[in-house]
Amino acid sequence: MASRRARGEGSLYKKVRPGRADLWVARVELEADSLGRRRTKEVSSTDYATAVKRLRELRRQVEDHGTVATGTMTVEKWLRQWLDEVVAVTERPTTAKSYRSIVETQLVPTLGKKRLDRLNVQHVRDMHSALRRRPTRLGKPPAESSILKAHNVLSSALTQAEREGLILRNVARIADKPELPDEEGVTFTPRQVQHFLRVNQGERMAPRWACGFFTGERQGEILGMEWERVDLETGIADVSWQLQRIAFRHGCGGDCGKKRPGSCPDRELDVKPGFTIRQLEGGLCLTRPKTKKGRRLIPLHPFLVAALRTRLAAGEPNPHGLVFTREDGRPIDPRADLDEWKAALVRAGLPERGTHLARHVASQRLRAGKTDRDVMKDLMGHTKAATTSLYLERDMELASEAMLRLGDEFAIEG
């Protein structure tokens, strides 16, 4: 009696098809799926030698990878499934929104119709080229950083597909990534920062812009600062929340007939279960900072402390206790904040850059000042391990020295 074939060894049999050429079918049995269901992979040919060759290839794939790709879905179908089943429950709302935008506007148009299990390195290169040929809404060539983001999102989606056995390898990880241009020229010197602050010294939002340069905080962290977490006497700010605009989703199950989820009478904020959030106004909410590890303490330079005292003395309405608000006390929308920042750059005659530039400048100057690596990580919140507990006295002393050196480069006379 013949012994049972081992998993992965495979079998070959002839399938008789009346009126048509007989078909040789090669089959390999794989490990069961997560629900215990049987999984097999079949390939076929009317030519016996070709079928044998394909069987050998299946065996080699099982030997090399432990499995073979069994799915026939398109890249588009997988990307949407990944967004709904993985990204929506593991990523922050703003990150999920960004991923979805990249998928819809960059990945689906260029790769969506291709078979997921047949995606190759050349397809990824072709995606890069296609995106470079597509002008932005302003008619400008796309930035390499935008193409790099698309590449990284694709790679994340393919990594998950690889884990689930839908593909054998992540071709985006193999393909060369787009290279970003030299960062020289996309930052400001201390003298340029001083010029910017001097020109905009009398503007209502001047303390907000100074905060970006003097602390290196992210836009959302600055807009989400609360007076009750800022100690002007000791010159220390506690960064516990950040302001973000969260998208809405239908709360009616799509029965209201409204196309936009924000117009749904039963709309609800589109956040994953258990996500900590404090809704202030509409979609503007306070969320936990990116670092996820409790509080982050930021020493404040005396120049910034003086600017914040001026801000506090303005006596404007402030129902939410935020440090930076609109004139009526409402929270500042990140888009409006960006517009005011760009207007300030124009007044100073400086190149147009995003608000993240201030964080980049602060990080660059801290590195130039040979700031202790661990102190810098804590100050900038670069890693998930940052600020696992409150600073020790020595840590705060080092951090304060670093921020003092940083601020001394930028400070201007009042």
C-alpha positions as CSV (number, residue, x, y, z in Angstrom):
1,M,0.0,0.0,0.0
2,A,1.4,3.4,-1.0
3,S,2.3,5.7,1.9
4,R,0.4,9.0,2.3
5,R,2.2,12.0,0.7
6,A,3.7,14.5,3.0
7,R,2.4,18.0,3.1
8,G,4.2,20.0,0.4
9,E,5.3,17.0,-1.6
10,G,2.4,17.4,-4.0
11,S,0.6,15.1,-6.5
12,L,0.0,15.0,-10.2
13,Y,-3.0,13.6,-11.9
14,K,-4.7,13.6,-15.3
15,K,-8.1,15.3,-15.7
16,V,-10.0,13.9,-18.7
17,R,-12.0,16.6,-20.5
18,P,-14.3,15.2,-23.3
19,G,-13.9,17.1,-26.5
20,R,-10.9,18.9,-25.2
21,A,-7.3,18.1,-24.5
22,D,-6.7,16.2,-21.3
23,L,-5.3,18.4,-18.5
24,W,-2.5,17.5,-16.1
25,V,-3.1,19.0,-12.7
26,A,-0.4,19.4,-10.1
27,R,-1.6,19.9,-6.5
28,V,0.2,20.8,-3.3
29,E,-1.4,20.6,0.1
30,L,-0.6,23.5,2.5
31,E,-1.0,24.1,6.2
32,A,-4.6,24.7,7.3
33,D,-5.7,28.3,7.6
34,S,-6.4,30.0,11.0
35,L,-9.9,28.4,11.1
36,G,-8.5,24.9,10.5
37,R,-9.8,24.7,6.9
38,R,-7.9,22.7,4.3
39,R,-5.7,24.7,1.9
40,T,-4.3,23.5,-1.4
41,K,-2.7,25.1,-4.4
42,E,-3.2,23.8,-8.0
43,V,-1.5,24.5,-11.3
44,S,-2.2,22.8,-14.6
45,S,-1.1,22.3,-18.2
46,T,-2.1,20.2,-21.1
47,D,1.5,19.3,-21.5
48,Y,2.8,16.6,-19.0
49,A,6.4,18.0,-18.9
50,T,5.1,21.5,-18.2
51,A,2.9,20.2,-15.4
52,V,5.8,18.4,-13.8
53,K,7.9,21.6,-14.0
54,R,5.2,23.6,-12.3
55,L,4.8,21.0,-9.6
56,R,8.5,21.2,-8.9
57,E,8.2,25.0,-8.7
58,L,5.4,24.6,-6.1
59,R,7.4,22.2,-4.1
60,R,10.4,24.6,-4.2
61,Q,8.2,27.5,-3.0
62,V,6.8,25.5,-0.1
63,E,10.4,24.4,0.9
64,D,11.7,28.0,0.7
65,H,8.8,29.9,2.2
66,G,6.7,27.3,4.0
67,T,3.7,28.2,1.9
68,V,2.7,29.5,-1.6
69,A,0.4,32.4,-2.5
70,T,-3.1,31.1,-2.9
71,G,-5.1,34.4,-3.4
72,T,-6.2,35.7,-6.7
73,M,-7.4,39.1,-5.4
74,T,-6.3,42.4,-7.0
75,V,-4.0,44.9,-5.3
76,E,-7.0,47.3,-5.0
77,K,-9.1,44.7,-3.2
78,W,-6.4,43.9,-0.8
79,L,-5.5,47.5,0.0
80,R,-9.2,48.3,0.9
81,Q,-9.4,45.1,3.0
82,W,-6.1,46.1,4.8
83,L,-7.4,49.6,5.4
84,D,-10.7,48.4,6.9
85,E,-9.5,45.4,8.9
86,V,-6.0,46.3,9.9
87,V,-5.3,50.0,9.7
88,A,-8.6,51.1,11.1
89,V,-8.1,49.2,14.3
90,T,-4.3,49.6,14.8
91,E,-3.5,53.1,13.7
92,R,-4.4,56.6,15.0
93,P,-7.3,58.2,13.2
94,T,-5.2,60.8,11.5
95,T,-2.7,58.1,10.3
96,A,-5.6,55.9,9.0
97,K,-7.0,58.9,7.1
98,S,-3.6,59.7,5.6
99,Y,-3.1,56.0,4.5
100,R,-6.6,55.9,3.0
101,S,-5.9,59.1,1.0
102,I,-2.6,57.7,-0.3
103,V,-4.3,54.4,-1.3
104,E,-7.2,56.1,-3.1
105,T,-5.2,58.8,-4.9
106,Q,-1.8,57.1,-5.6
107,L,-1.8,53.3,-5.1
108,V,-5.2,52.3,-6.6
109,P,-4.8,54.3,-9.8
110,T,-1.3,52.9,-10.5
111,L,-1.4,49.4,-9.2
112,G,-5.0,48.6,-8.3
113,K,-5.9,46.3,-11.2
114,K,-2.8,44.1,-10.9
115,R,-3.0,40.6,-9.3
116,L,-1.7,40.8,-5.8
117,D,0.3,37.6,-6.0
118,R,1.8,38.6,-9.3
119,L,3.1,42.0,-8.2
120,N,6.8,42.4,-8.9
121,V,9.6,44.9,-8.4
122,Q,9.2,46.4,-11.9
123,H,5.5,47.2,-11.0
124,V,6.7,49.2,-8.0
125,R,9.3,51.1,-10.2
126,D,6.5,51.8,-12.7
127,M,4.4,53.2,-9.9
128,H,7.2,55.6,-8.9
129,S,7.5,56.7,-12.5
130,A,3.7,57.1,-13.0
131,L,3.5,59.2,-9.8
132,R,6.3,61.5,-10.9
133,R,4.4,62.2,-14.1
134,R,1.3,63.3,-12.3
135,P,1.2,67.0,-11.3
136,T,-0.2,68.1,-8.0
137,R,-3.5,70.1,-7.7
138,L,-1.4,73.2,-8.1
139,G,0.2,71.9,-11.3
140,K,3.6,71.4,-9.7
141,P,5.7,68.2,-9.9
142,P,5.1,65.9,-7.0
143,A,7.7,65.9,-4.2
144,E,9.8,62.8,-3.8
145,S,8.7,62.7,-0.2
146,S,5.1,62.2,-1.4
147,I,6.2,59.3,-3.6
148,L,8.2,57.8,-0.7
149,K,5.1,57.9,1.5
150,A,3.2,56.0,-1.1
151,H,6.0,53.5,-1.4
152,N,6.0,53.0,2.4
153,V,2.2,52.6,2.6
154,L,2.4,50.0,-0.1
155,S,5.2,48.2,1.7
156,S,3.2,48.1,5.0
157,A,0.2,46.6,3.2
158,L,2.3,44.0,1.4
159,T,4.0,43.1,4.7
160,Q,0.6,42.2,6.1
161,A,-0.3,40.3,2.9
162,E,2.9,38.3,3.3
163,R,2.1,37.5,6.9
164,E,-1.3,36.2,5.8
165,G,0.1,34.0,3.1
166,L,-1.4,35.9,0.2
167,I,2.0,36.7,-1.3
168,L,5.4,35.1,-1.0
169,R,7.5,38.2,-0.5
170,N,7.1,42.0,-0.2
171,V,8.4,43.4,-3.5
172,A,8.2,46.9,-2.2
173,R,10.8,46.0,0.5
174,I,13.1,44.7,-2.3
175,A,12.6,47.6,-4.7
176,D,14.7,50.7,-4.3
177,K,12.9,53.5,-2.4
178,P,12.7,57.0,-3.9
179,E,15.6,59.1,-2.6
180,L,14.9,62.4,-0.9
181,P,17.0,65.4,-1.9
182,D,19.7,66.7,0.3
183,E,18.1,68.5,3.3
184,E,20.4,71.5,2.8
185,G,18.2,74.4,1.9
186,V,15.0,73.0,3.5
187,T,15.8,74.3,6.9
188,F,16.4,77.7,8.5
189,T,19.6,79.0,10.1
190,P,19.4,80.6,13.6
191,R,19.7,84.0,11.9
192,Q,16.7,83.2,9.7
193,V,14.7,82.2,12.7
194,Q,15.6,85.4,14.5
195,H,14.6,87.4,11.4
196,F,11.2,85.5,11.3
197,L,10.5,86.2,14.9
198,R,11.5,89.8,14.7
199,V,9.3,90.5,11.6
200,N,6.3,88.8,13.2
201,Q,6.9,90.0,16.8
202,G,3.7,92.0,17.0
203,E,1.4,89.3,15.5
204,R,-1.2,87.6,17.7
205,M,0.2,84.1,16.9
206,A,3.9,85.0,17.4
207,P,4.1,83.0,20.7
208,R,2.7,80.0,18.9
209,W,5.4,80.1,16.2
210,A,8.1,80.8,18.8
211,C,6.9,77.7,20.6
212,G,7.6,75.6,17.5
213,F,11.2,76.7,17.2
214,F,12.0,76.8,20.9
215,T,10.5,73.3,21.8
216,G,10.4,71.3,18.6
217,E,6.9,70.1,19.4
218,R,4.6,68.9,16.7
219,Q,1.8,71.1,15.4
220,G,-0.9,69.1,17.2
221,E,1.0,69.2,20.5
222,I,1.4,73.0,20.3
223,L,-2.3,73.6,19.4
224,G,-3.3,71.1,22.2
225,M,-1.3,72.7,25.0
226,E,-3.4,73.6,28.0
227,W,-2.7,76.3,30.5
228,E,-3.2,74.0,33.4
229,R,-0.3,71.9,32.1
230,V,2.1,74.9,31.7
231,D,4.0,76.1,34.7
232,L,5.4,79.5,33.9
233,E,7.1,79.8,37.3
234,T,9.3,76.8,36.8
235,G,9.3,77.1,33.0
236,I,8.1,73.6,32.3
237,A,5.2,72.4,30.0
238,D,3.5,69.0,30.3
239,V,2.7,67.7,26.8
240,S,-0.2,65.2,27.4
241,W,-2.6,65.9,24.6
242,Q,-2.5,67.1,21.0
243,L,-5.2,68.7,18.9
244,Q,-6.3,66.9,15.7
245,R,-9.2,67.0,13.3
246,I,-10.9,63.6,13.4
247,A,-13.1,62.5,10.5
248,F,-16.7,61.4,11.0
249,R,-18.4,58.2,10.0
250,H,-22.1,57.3,9.5
251,G,-23.7,56.3,12.7
252,C,-26.9,55.2,10.9
253,G,-25.4,52.4,9.0
254,G,-25.6,54.4,5.8
255,D,-29.4,54.7,5.9
256,C,-29.7,58.5,6.1
257,G,-29.1,59.1,2.4
258,K,-26.3,61.6,3.1
259,K,-23.2,61.2,1.0
260,R,-20.9,62.9,3.5
261,P,-20.6,61.2,6.9
262,G,-20.3,64.6,8.5
263,S,-23.8,65.4,7.4
264,C,-25.3,62.2,8.9
265,P,-27.8,63.1,11.8
266,D,-26.2,60.2,13.8
267,R,-22.6,60.9,12.8
268,E,-19.9,59.7,15.1
269,L,-16.2,60.3,15.3
270,D,-14.2,57.7,13.2
271,V,-11.9,56.3,15.9
272,K,-10.8,52.8,16.8
273,P,-12.3,51.2,19.9
274,G,-10.6,52.3,23.1
275,F,-8.9,55.3,21.5
276,T,-8.7,58.1,24.1
277,I,-10.2,61.3,22.9
278,R,-11.7,64.6,24.2
279,Q,-14.0,66.3,21.7
280,L,-13.8,70.1,21.8
281,E,-15.8,71.3,18.7
282,G,-17.0,69.3,15.8
283,G,-14.1,67.1,14.6
284,L,-11.5,69.1,16.5
285,C,-10.5,66.8,19.4
286,L,-7.7,66.4,21.9
287,T,-6.0,63.0,21.6
288,R,-3.1,61.4,23.3
289,P,0.3,62.3,21.8
290,K,2.0,60.1,19.3
291,T,4.6,58.8,21.9
292,K,1.8,57.0,23.8
293,K,3.9,57.0,27.0
294,G,2.2,59.2,29.6
295,R,3.4,62.7,30.1
296,R,6.3,64.4,28.3
297,L,7.9,67.4,30.1
298,I,9.4,70.2,28.0
299,P,11.6,72.9,29.6
300,L,10.8,76.4,28.3
301,H,13.4,79.0,27.4
302,P,13.0,82.3,29.2
303,F,12.2,84.1,25.9
304,L,9.3,81.6,25.4
305,V,8.1,82.0,29.0
306,A,7.9,85.8,28.4
307,A,6.0,85.3,25.2
308,L,3.5,82.9,26.9
309,R,3.0,85.4,29.7
310,T,2.1,88.0,27.1
311,R,-0.3,85.5,25.6
312,L,-1.9,84.8,29.0
313,A,-2.3,88.5,29.8
314,A,-4.4,89.0,26.6
315,G,-7.5,88.0,28.6
316,E,-9.4,86.5,25.6
317,P,-12.3,84.0,25.9
318,N,-11.0,80.5,26.5
319,P,-13.6,77.9,27.3
320,H,-11.3,75.0,26.7
321,G,-8.3,76.3,28.6
322,L,-6.0,76.0,25.5
323,V,-2.8,78.1,25.3
324,F,-3.4,79.0,21.6
325,T,-6.9,79.7,20.3
326,R,-8.8,81.7,17.8
327,E,-9.8,85.2,19.0
328,D,-13.2,83.9,20.1
329,G,-11.6,81.2,22.2
330,R,-12.4,78.3,19.9
331,P,-9.6,75.8,19.1
332,I,-7.5,76.5,16.0
333,D,-8.0,74.2,13.1
334,P,-4.7,72.8,11.9
335,R,-5.4,74.0,8.3
336,A,-6.0,77.5,9.5
337,D,-2.8,77.3,11.6
338,L,-0.9,76.3,8.5
339,D,-2.3,79.2,6.5
340,E,-1.3,81.7,9.2
341,W,2.2,80.2,9.4
342,K,2.6,80.5,5.6
343,A,1.5,84.1,5.8
344,A,4.1,84.8,8.5
345,L,6.8,83.3,6.2
346,V,5.7,85.5,3.4
347,R,6.0,88.6,5.7
348,A,9.5,87.6,6.5
349,G,10.4,86.9,2.9
350,L,11.3,83.3,3.7
351,P,10.6,80.2,1.5
352,E,7.2,78.5,2.0
353,R,7.5,75.5,4.3
354,G,5.1,73.4,6.4
355,T,4.8,73.9,10.2
356,H,6.9,70.8,10.7
357,L,9.9,72.9,9.6
358,A,10.1,74.4,13.1
359,R,10.4,70.9,14.6
360,H,13.0,70.0,12.0
361,V,15.0,73.2,12.8
362,A,14.9,72.5,16.6
363,S,16.0,68.9,16.1
364,Q,18.8,69.9,13.8
365,R,20.1,72.6,16.3
366,L,19.9,70.1,19.2
367,R,22.0,67.7,17.2
368,A,24.5,70.4,16.3
369,G,24.8,71.3,20.0
370,K,25.8,67.7,20.8
371,T,22.7,67.1,23.0
372,D,22.7,63.8,24.9
373,R,21.0,61.3,22.7
374,D,18.5,60.0,25.3
375,V,17.7,63.6,26.4
376,M,17.0,64.6,22.8
377,K,14.7,61.5,22.3
378,D,12.7,62.5,25.4
379,L,12.5,66.2,24.3
380,M,11.4,65.4,20.7
381,G,9.3,62.4,21.5
382,H,11.0,60.4,18.8
383,T,10.6,56.9,20.1
384,K,7.9,54.9,21.8
385,A,10.3,54.3,24.7
386,A,10.6,58.1,25.3
387,T,9.4,59.4,28.7
388,T,8.4,56.0,30.2
389,S,8.4,57.9,33.5
390,L,8.8,61.5,34.7
391,Y,12.3,62.9,34.2
392,L,14.7,62.3,37.0
393,E,16.3,65.5,38.4
394,R,19.5,64.9,36.4
395,D,17.5,64.3,33.2
396,M,15.5,67.5,33.6
397,E,18.7,69.4,34.3
398,L,20.3,68.1,31.1
399,A,17.1,68.8,29.2
400,S,16.9,72.4,30.5
401,E,20.5,73.0,29.5
402,A,19.8,71.7,26.0
403,M,16.7,73.9,25.6
404,L,18.5,76.9,26.9
405,R,21.3,76.5,24.4
406,L,18.7,76.0,21.6
407,G,16.7,79.1,22.6
408,D,19.8,81.3,23.0
409,E,20.3,80.8,19.2
410,F,16.9,82.0,18.3
411,A,16.0,84.6,21.0
412,I,15.5,88.2,20.0
413,E,15.3,91.4,22.1
414,G,11.8,92.4,23.1
